[in-house]
Amino acid sequence: MRVDAINHVSQLYQSTKVKSVGKTKKSSYQDAYEISQSAKDYQVAKNAIAESSDVREDRVAEMKEALASGTYNVSSQEIAEKMISNYYDISI
């Protein structure tokens, strides 16, 4: 067995020196974002809806007054039309 061959093989398995990497130049480019006009409009509408009440108090007061006075009349024809239109809207 040759000793010089063992030295040569051991040199192959030694870790190589890591070369230091120089500093990279700083980029002058910065990330930026822009919100579209439709997104801004959506945000305004969303805030307006969040601030508004779910119940229309003026309409509720009118209905209460009509019920109390007995002047609230419901057309059976209108009820039937609404029921049929809802049925067909759902099943289609």
C-alpha positions in Angstrom: 0.0 0.0 0.0 1.3 3.4 -0.9 1.2 6.1 1.7 1.2 8.9 -0.8 -2.0 7.5 -2.4 -3.7 7.6 1.1 -2.7 11.3 1.5 -4.0 12.1 -1.9 -7.4 10.4 -1.2 -7.7 12.1 2.2 -7.2 15.5 0.5 -10.1 14.8 -1.7 -12.4 14.3 1.3 -11.3 17.4 3.2 -13.7 20.2 3.2 -12.9 23.0 0.8 -12.6 26.5 2.0 -15.7 28.6 1.7 -15.2 31.7 -0.4 -16.5 34.8 1.2 -19.2 36.5 -0.8 -18.9 40.2 -1.2 -21.7 42.5 -0.2 -24.3 43.1 -2.8 -25.3 46.6 -3.8 -28.4 47.9 -2.2 -31.2 48.3 -4.7 -32.8 51.7 -5.1 -36.1 50.0 -6.0 -38.7 49.8 -3.2 -41.8 47.8 -3.2 -45.0 49.8 -3.5 -48.7 49.1 -3.7 -51.6 51.0 -5.0 -55.2 50.6 -4.2 -57.6 50.7 -7.2 -60.4 53.1 -7.4 -63.0 50.3 -7.3 -61.5 49.0 -4.1 -61.7 52.4 -2.6 -65.3 52.7 -3.6 -66.0 49.3 -2.2 -64.4 50.3 1.2 -66.6 53.5 1.3 -69.7 51.5 0.6 -68.8 48.9 3.1 -68.3 51.5 5.8 -71.6 53.2 5.0 -73.4 49.9 5.3 -71.7 49.1 8.6 -72.7 52.5 10.0 -76.4 52.2 8.9 -79.0 50.5 10.9 -80.5 47.2 9.8 -84.0 48.3 10.7 -85.8 51.1 8.9 -87.4 52.7 12.0 -89.6 55.0 9.9 -91.1 52.0 8.0 -91.6 50.1 11.2 -93.4 53.0 12.8 -95.7 53.3 9.8 -96.6 49.5 9.9 -97.2 49.6 13.6 -99.6 52.6 13.2 -101.4 50.9 10.4 -101.8 47.7 12.3 -103.0 49.5 15.4 -105.6 51.6 13.5 -106.8 48.6 11.5 -105.9 50.2 8.1 -103.3 47.7 7.2 -104.6 45.6 4.3 -102.8 42.8 2.6 -103.8 41.7 -0.8 -104.0 37.9 -1.1 -103.2 38.3 -4.8 -99.9 40.0 -3.9 -99.0 37.3 -1.3 -99.7 34.6 -3.9 -97.6 36.4 -6.5 -94.7 36.8 -4.1 -94.9 33.1 -3.1 -94.9 31.9 -6.7 -92.0 34.2 -7.7 -89.9 33.1 -4.7 -90.6 29.5 -5.6 -89.5 29.8 -9.2 -86.5 31.9 -8.3 -85.2 29.2 -6.0 -85.9 26.2 -8.2 -84.4 27.6 -11.4 
